[in-house]
Amino acid sequence: MIRLIDFLASFFGLILLLPLILVLYIIGLFDTGSPVFRQKRVGKNKKAFTLYKFRTMNKNAKAVATHLANQSDVTKFGSFLRKTKLDELPQLMNVLKGDMSLVGPRPNLFNQTELIAEREKRNVYDHKPGITGLAQINEIDMSTPEKLAEKDAEMLLSLNLYTYFKYIFATVLGKGQGDRINTNN
């Protein structure tokens, strides 16, 4: 049932949001010259998939977890995209393709070994990653791997249609701030 909802929501979401996506894409061309960011992430059963996002950092930024990135790498437009969570819109393609769900643990990088170990202990990789979830609306990000893995497992154990929609609506209504950026550099 959730896969069907994911498919329909991402399909119609992409159609309805196409004008906004095109505007953001065009602005992104002027901002970074390469508005869509592609990166290999850890998916269900630890299989790699290509994640799509709007680029929020300059093209020379290191490929590290957001909490390890430098604030100076984030563009002004990128900062706006992050605050409004519009940088996530291209992930509707990932949901449509079946690599992700609207709700699930945020997909991590393969070099985040501590988080991978914590998630493996809790069987988090038995499920598809998602755009949002319990950790995101509670502002728990990848800078605290054990806490994040615990919250992911808690969410997955209690995930049903009610909580699925609860996390989506909480995200749309602005709950949670996304991953923190390193401001010390």
Secondary structure, DSSP 8 states (H G I E B T S, - for coil): -HHHHHHHHHHHHHHHHHHHHHHHHHHHHHHTS--EEEEEEE-GGG-EEEEEEE--B-TTS----GGGSBGGGB-HHHHHHHHHTGGGTTHHHHHHHTS-EEES-----TT-HHHHHHHHHTTGGGS--EEE-HHHHTT--TTSHHHHHHHHHHHHHT--HHHHHHHHHHHHTT----S--B---
